[in-house]
Amino acid sequence: MTRALRKVPPAEEEQRRRVRDLVVLSEGDPLAPFALRPEKAYIFSPDGSAAIGYRVKVGTAVAAGDPVGDPAAWDAAVDAFMSEMKRRRLRVAVLAAGERSRPSWARHGLRGIPIGRDVVLHRENFSVPSFQGRRYRNLRQAIQRTRNAGVTVEFFREGELPAGDVAELRALMTVTHREDKRGFSMILGRLFDGTEPDAVVMVARDKTGRIVGAHRYLWAGKQDLSLDLPIRAKGAPNGVDERLIAEVVTWGSEHGVERVSLAFAPFPDLFVARHHLTPLQRVAYHAVHLLDPLIRVERLYLYLRKFHAFDQQRFVMLRWRQVFMVALAALLLEFGT
């Protein structure tokens, strides 16, 4: 009986439709659209106005990000989630909880370990095409290199992508081993399968017309965009990703977009202060590098700092005595088995 209780299948389509409606209401949360990742199950607040997406791995129910929907109902959704997981005799953890939801989980005895920051460009700082100021010099140079190389960028709604471009992008993903099936809290996947026709797709081509990179952005609420999965060809001109970001920010500034979320930066504070770390921080710094084969943590930080857009902290919420099993469950969910 206990084993049956611990098996939680993905949500059915009717529940997924309800969650999609709540994602539309989730302003200011760049991870909201990833609640729709197809493997997730859901727990709703009693009034249905908020929901938590989660998966179960090695006896641990791992919620992803903040609840979606009405923030006034987050506490009720968390209460319902904790009650259901207790009934199922599952450990509980939250991967990438934001600063707003952290108190809701702390009420149930979960403690937060900071794991990184969102990287978000805000509308008031949109100043492309040039990204004004000395601190954006490296970014401007990267963008200019692509223009010098003859790279052009086109915008599409995903539902309007030409079939030939879809085939070329799928082939590019295969060649570069860019998996859209990996991830749990910060990748939606399901590219070009018809489920996200309004996603914003930026396609970069070299001067021969060959696709050398693409970004897909999902709507988080009605005014925010979140980068889902970047695709880049081997040998693409240096600066293609920066150029695609500059173009989507330009497009967003003309279409009422308030925020563009680029990614999640793991442990940026460690890299900022790496020459002045405490002994405990040095241990953490070296431990973080164990993730390099999976996500190249420091390289990702060096890339993202060009945008000067580090935003709110994200946390793993857990009980201290369960750190090992929670870490195992989170790694399996994010990076596969």
C-alpha positions as CSV (number, residue, x, y, z in Angstrom):
1,M,0.0,0.0,0.0
2,T,2.8,2.4,0.9
3,R,4.5,1.8,-2.5
4,A,1.3,2.6,-4.3
5,L,0.9,5.8,-2.4
6,R,4.4,6.9,-3.4
7,K,3.8,6.5,-7.1
8,V,2.5,9.7,-8.6
9,P,1.8,9.8,-12.3
10,P,2.0,13.0,-14.5
11,A,-1.1,15.1,-14.4
12,E,-3.9,14.5,-16.9
13,E,-4.7,17.0,-19.6
14,E,-7.6,18.7,-17.7
15,Q,-5.4,19.5,-14.8
16,R,-2.7,20.8,-17.2
17,R,-5.3,23.2,-18.7
18,R,-6.1,24.5,-15.3
19,V,-2.4,25.1,-14.6
20,R,-1.9,26.9,-17.9
21,D,-4.6,29.3,-17.0
22,L,-2.8,30.0,-13.7
23,V,0.5,30.5,-15.5
24,V,-1.1,33.4,-17.4
25,L,-1.8,35.1,-14.1
26,S,1.7,34.6,-12.7
27,E,3.3,38.0,-13.3
28,G,6.9,38.5,-12.1
29,D,7.8,34.9,-11.9
30,P,10.2,33.8,-14.7
31,L,9.9,30.1,-13.8
32,A,6.1,30.0,-14.0
33,P,5.8,28.6,-17.6
34,F,8.0,25.7,-16.6
35,A,5.2,24.5,-14.3
36,L,3.8,23.0,-17.6
37,R,6.6,20.5,-18.1
38,P,4.7,17.3,-19.0
39,E,6.2,15.0,-16.4
40,K,4.8,17.1,-13.5
41,A,1.9,16.3,-11.2
42,Y,0.0,19.1,-9.4
43,I,-1.5,20.0,-6.0
44,F,-4.0,22.8,-6.0
45,S,-5.1,25.2,-3.3
46,P,-8.6,24.4,-2.0
47,D,-10.1,27.2,-4.1
48,G,-8.1,26.2,-7.2
49,S,-6.5,29.6,-7.6
50,A,-2.9,28.4,-7.1
51,A,-1.0,25.2,-7.9
52,I,2.3,23.5,-7.2
53,G,4.0,21.4,-9.8
54,Y,6.2,18.5,-8.6
55,R,7.7,15.1,-9.3
56,V,8.6,12.2,-7.0
57,K,12.1,10.7,-7.1
58,V,13.8,8.3,-4.6
59,G,11.0,8.8,-2.1
60,T,11.2,12.6,-2.3
61,A,8.4,14.9,-3.6
62,V,10.3,17.8,-5.2
63,A,8.3,20.9,-5.9
64,A,9.6,23.2,-8.6
65,G,9.9,27.0,-8.3
66,D,7.1,29.0,-6.7
67,P,3.4,28.1,-6.8
68,V,1.6,29.5,-9.9
69,G,-1.5,31.5,-9.7
70,D,-2.8,33.9,-7.0
71,P,-0.1,34.7,-4.4
72,A,-2.8,35.1,-1.8
73,A,-3.5,31.4,-2.2
74,W,0.1,30.2,-2.0
75,D,0.0,29.4,1.7
76,A,-3.1,27.3,1.1
77,A,-1.5,25.5,-1.8
78,V,1.6,24.8,0.3
79,D,-0.5,23.5,3.1
80,A,-2.4,21.2,0.8
81,F,0.9,19.9,-0.7
82,M,2.5,19.2,2.7
83,S,-0.6,17.4,3.9
84,E,-0.8,15.2,0.8
85,M,2.9,14.3,0.9
86,K,2.6,13.4,4.5
87,R,-0.3,11.1,3.6
88,R,1.9,9.5,0.9
89,R,4.8,9.2,3.3
90,L,7.2,11.1,1.1
91,R,10.0,13.5,1.9
92,V,9.4,17.0,0.7
93,A,11.8,19.5,-0.9
94,V,11.5,22.5,-3.2
95,L,14.0,23.2,-6.0
96,A,14.4,26.9,-6.9
97,A,11.9,28.4,-4.5
98,G,11.9,32.2,-4.9
99,E,12.1,34.8,-2.1
100,R,8.3,35.4,-2.2
101,S,7.5,31.7,-1.5
102,R,10.2,30.9,0.9
103,P,8.2,32.0,4.0
104,S,5.3,29.7,3.0
105,W,7.6,26.7,3.1
106,A,9.4,27.8,6.2
107,R,6.1,27.6,8.1
108,H,6.4,23.9,7.7
109,G,9.9,23.6,9.0
110,L,11.8,23.6,5.7
111,R,15.0,25.6,5.6
112,G,16.5,27.4,2.7
113,I,19.9,26.9,1.0
114,P,20.6,29.6,-1.6
115,I,21.6,28.0,-4.9
116,G,21.7,31.0,-7.2
117,R,19.9,34.0,-8.7
118,D,17.5,34.7,-11.6
119,V,19.0,36.7,-14.4
120,V,16.3,39.2,-15.5
121,L,16.5,42.2,-17.8
122,H,13.9,44.8,-16.7
123,R,12.0,47.1,-19.0
124,E,13.4,50.3,-17.4
125,N,16.9,49.0,-18.2
126,F,16.1,48.1,-21.9
127,S,18.6,50.2,-23.8
128,V,19.3,48.1,-26.9
129,P,20.4,48.0,-29.7
130,S,23.6,49.3,-28.1
131,F,23.3,48.4,-24.3
132,Q,24.6,51.9,-23.4
133,G,27.4,52.4,-20.9
134,R,31.0,51.3,-20.4
135,R,30.0,48.2,-18.4
136,Y,28.2,46.8,-21.4
137,R,31.3,47.1,-23.6
138,N,32.0,43.4,-23.8
139,L,28.4,42.7,-24.7
140,R,28.4,45.3,-27.4
141,Q,31.5,43.9,-28.9
142,A,30.1,40.4,-29.0
143,I,26.9,41.7,-30.7
144,Q,28.9,43.7,-33.2
145,R,31.1,40.6,-34.2
146,T,27.9,38.9,-35.4
147,R,26.9,41.9,-37.5
148,N,30.4,42.0,-39.0
149,A,30.1,38.3,-39.8
150,G,26.8,38.9,-41.6
151,V,24.5,37.2,-39.1
152,T,20.8,38.2,-39.4
153,V,18.0,37.5,-37.0
154,E,14.3,36.7,-37.6
155,F,11.4,36.6,-35.2
156,F,8.6,34.0,-35.3
157,R,5.7,32.8,-33.3
158,E,6.5,29.1,-32.8
159,G,3.2,28.1,-34.4
160,E,4.2,30.0,-37.6
161,L,7.7,28.6,-37.9
162,P,8.2,27.2,-41.5
163,A,8.5,23.4,-41.6
164,G,11.9,23.7,-43.2
165,D,13.2,25.7,-40.2
166,V,11.7,23.3,-37.7
167,A,13.5,20.4,-39.5
168,E,16.8,22.3,-39.5
169,L,16.5,23.2,-35.8
170,R,15.7,19.6,-34.8
171,A,18.7,18.4,-36.8
172,L,20.8,21.1,-35.1
173,M,19.7,19.9,-31.7
174,T,20.6,16.3,-32.5
175,V,24.0,17.2,-33.8
176,T,24.8,19.4,-30.8
177,H,23.3,17.0,-28.3
178,R,21.0,19.8,-27.0
179,E,18.4,17.9,-25.0
180,D,15.0,19.4,-24.5
181,K,14.1,16.4,-22.4
182,R,16.5,17.3,-19.6
183,G,15.6,19.6,-16.8
184,F,12.8,19.9,-14.3
185,S,12.4,23.4,-12.9
186,M,13.9,25.6,-15.7
187,I,13.3,23.9,-19.0
188,L,9.9,23.2,-20.5
189,G,11.0,21.1,-23.5
190,R,8.4,19.9,-26.1
191,L,9.9,22.1,-28.7
192,F,7.8,22.5,-31.9
193,D,5.2,19.9,-30.9
194,G,2.3,22.4,-31.2
195,T,1.7,22.9,-27.5
196,E,3.3,26.4,-27.3
197,P,2.2,28.2,-30.5
198,D,2.7,31.7,-29.0
199,A,6.2,31.1,-27.8
200,V,8.7,33.7,-29.2
201,V,11.4,32.1,-31.4
202,M,14.4,34.1,-32.5
203,V,16.4,32.5,-35.3
204,A,19.9,33.6,-36.3
205,R,21.3,32.8,-39.8
206,D,24.7,33.3,-41.2
207,K,25.3,35.0,-44.5
208,T,24.6,31.8,-46.4
209,G,21.1,31.5,-44.8
210,R,22.1,28.5,-42.6
211,I,20.7,28.6,-39.1
212,V,23.5,29.1,-36.6
213,G,21.4,29.6,-33.4
214,A,18.0,30.1,-32.0
215,H,16.3,31.0,-28.7
216,R,12.8,30.1,-27.6
217,Y,11.1,32.3,-25.1
218,L,7.9,31.4,-23.2
219,W,5.3,33.8,-21.8
220,A,5.4,34.1,-18.0
221,G,2.2,36.0,-17.3
222,K,1.2,38.4,-20.0
223,Q,4.1,40.8,-19.9
224,D,7.2,38.7,-19.2
225,L,9.3,36.4,-21.3
226,S,11.5,33.5,-20.1
227,L,14.3,31.9,-22.1
228,D,13.5,28.2,-22.4
229,L,16.2,26.5,-24.5
230,P,19.0,28.1,-26.5
231,I,20.3,26.3,-29.5
232,R,23.7,27.1,-31.1
233,A,25.5,25.5,-34.0
234,K,29.0,24.3,-33.6
235,G,31.3,26.9,-35.2
236,A,28.6,29.6,-35.0
237,P,30.1,33.2,-35.0
238,N,31.1,34.2,-31.5
239,G,28.4,36.4,-30.0
240,V,25.3,34.7,-31.5
241,D,23.6,34.1,-28.1
242,E,24.3,37.7,-27.1
243,R,22.9,39.0,-30.4
244,L,19.7,36.9,-30.0
245,I,19.2,38.3,-26.5
246,A,19.7,41.8,-27.8
247,E,17.1,41.2,-30.5
248,V,14.5,39.8,-28.2
249,V,15.0,42.7,-25.8
250,T,14.5,45.1,-28.7
251,W,11.4,43.3,-29.8
252,G,10.1,43.2,-26.2
253,S,10.6,46.9,-25.7
254,E,8.3,47.5,-28.7
255,H,5.6,45.0,-27.6
256,G,5.0,45.9,-24.0
257,V,7.3,43.2,-22.4
258,E,8.3,44.2,-18.9
259,R,10.9,41.6,-18.1
260,V,13.1,39.2,-20.1
261,S,14.5,36.3,-18.0
262,L,17.7,34.9,-19.5
263,A,18.6,32.0,-17.3
264,F,19.4,31.0,-13.8
265,A,22.9,31.7,-12.5
266,P,24.1,29.0,-10.0
267,F,26.0,30.5,-7.0
268,P,27.1,33.8,-8.6
269,D,28.0,35.2,-5.2
270,L,30.7,32.6,-4.8
271,F,32.4,33.7,-8.0
272,V,32.1,37.4,-7.2
273,A,34.0,36.9,-4.0
274,R,36.2,34.0,-4.9
275,H,39.4,35.7,-3.8
276,H,38.0,36.5,-0.4
277,L,36.1,33.4,0.6
278,T,35.7,32.0,4.1
279,P,36.9,28.4,4.7
280,L,33.3,27.2,4.4
281,Q,32.8,29.2,1.2
282,R,35.9,27.7,-0.3
283,V,34.6,24.2,0.3
284,A,31.3,25.3,-1.4
285,Y,33.3,26.8,-4.3
286,H,35.1,23.6,-5.0
287,A,31.9,21.5,-4.5
288,V,30.1,23.7,-7.1
289,H,32.8,22.8,-9.6
290,L,31.7,19.2,-9.3
291,L,28.7,20.3,-11.4
292,D,30.9,21.6,-14.2
293,P,30.5,18.5,-16.4
294,L,26.8,19.1,-16.4
295,I,26.3,22.8,-16.6
296,R,29.8,24.5,-16.7
297,V,28.9,26.6,-13.7
298,E,31.7,29.2,-13.7
299,R,31.6,29.6,-17.5
300,L,27.9,30.2,-17.3
301,Y,28.5,32.9,-14.6
302,L,31.1,34.6,-16.8
303,Y,28.7,34.7,-19.7
304,L,25.7,35.9,-17.7
305,R,27.5,38.7,-15.8
306,K,27.9,40.6,-19.1
307,F,24.2,41.5,-18.7
308,H,24.5,43.0,-15.2
309,A,21.1,41.6,-14.5
310,F,21.3,39.3,-11.4
311,D,18.0,39.3,-9.7
312,Q,16.2,37.5,-6.8
313,Q,17.8,34.6,-5.0
314,R,16.5,31.0,-5.5
315,F,16.7,28.4,-2.7
316,V,16.4,24.7,-2.2
317,M,14.0,24.2,0.7
318,L,14.4,21.1,2.8
319,R,14.9,19.5,6.2
320,W,18.6,19.4,7.1
321,R,18.5,15.7,8.0
322,Q,17.4,14.9,4.5
323,V,20.1,16.8,2.5
324,F,21.7,13.8,0.9
325,M,18.5,12.3,-0.4
326,V,17.1,15.7,-1.6
327,A,20.4,16.4,-3.4
328,L,20.2,13.0,-5.1
329,A,16.5,13.5,-6.1
330,A,17.2,17.0,-7.5
331,L,20.2,15.9,-9.6
332,L,18.3,13.0,-11.0
333,L,15.4,15.3,-11.9
334,E,17.5,18.0,-13.5
335,F,20.1,16.0,-15.3
336,G,18.4,12.6,-15.9
337,T,19.2,9.1,-14.7
